[in-house]
Amino acid sequence: MGLLTWTQSRATNRRSDFAAITDRLDRELKEEKIQRRLQGGYLLDLLRWARLVGPTTPAGPPPEPPAELDLSPWHH
């Protein structure tokens, strides 16, 4: 009887572990998609700015990144 209970509790634990892992992966994927969207928009802003600034044109300040964009991977 004890073996059956132990096996059932292990199966329940595995299911809850799997659900926790998939929930975390879903959340991280959603956050990454948002960051990629913000990064893509900022890249387009930089490209627009670069088109306006020619070799003889005095360069103004480049556009600021969105406040929500996480640039920590590129900071040292």
N, C-alpha and C positions, 0 to 999 in steps of 0.2 A: 504494500500500500504506500509506503514511504517513497519508493522509487517512482511511482506514477505521479505523486504530488510534486516531487522534485523536477521531473521531466516537464510537467505542465507549467510550473513556475518558470523554468528556463525558457520555454517557448514564449510565455507571456513577456518575459524580460527581453527576449530577442525582438519581439514585435514592437515593444515600446522603444527599444534602442533604435530600431530601424526607423520608426516614426520620428524620433527626435533628430536623427541624422538627416533624414529627408527634409524635415521642416527647416533645419539650419541651412542646408544646401539651397533650398528654395529662397530663403530670406537673403542669403549671400548673393545668389544669382540676380535677384531683383535689385539689390543695392548696386551690383556691378553694372547692370543695364542702365541704371540712372546715371552712374558716373560716366559711362561710355557716351551716353547721349549728351551730357554736359561737356565732356571733353571734345566731342565732335563739333558742337556748336562753337566752342572757344577756338578750335582749330580753324573753322571757317572765318571767324572774326579776324584771326591773325592773317589768314590768306588775303582777306579783303584789305586789311591794313597794309600788307606787303605790296599789293597791287597799286595802292595809292602812293607809296613811297618809292620813287625812282632813284636812280643814281645821283641826280642833281637836286632832288627835292629834299629840303631839310626834314628829317624824320621827327615826327611828333612822338609822343609817348605811345607805346603799344597798348592795345586794349587790355584792361584788367580781366583776369579770369573770374568766372562766377564764384560767389562766396561759397556755394554748396560744393564746388569742385574740390575733391581731395587731391592735393598735389604732393602729399607726403612721400609717395614712392620716389619722387624725383628730387626731394630735398635731402641734403647730406647732413 
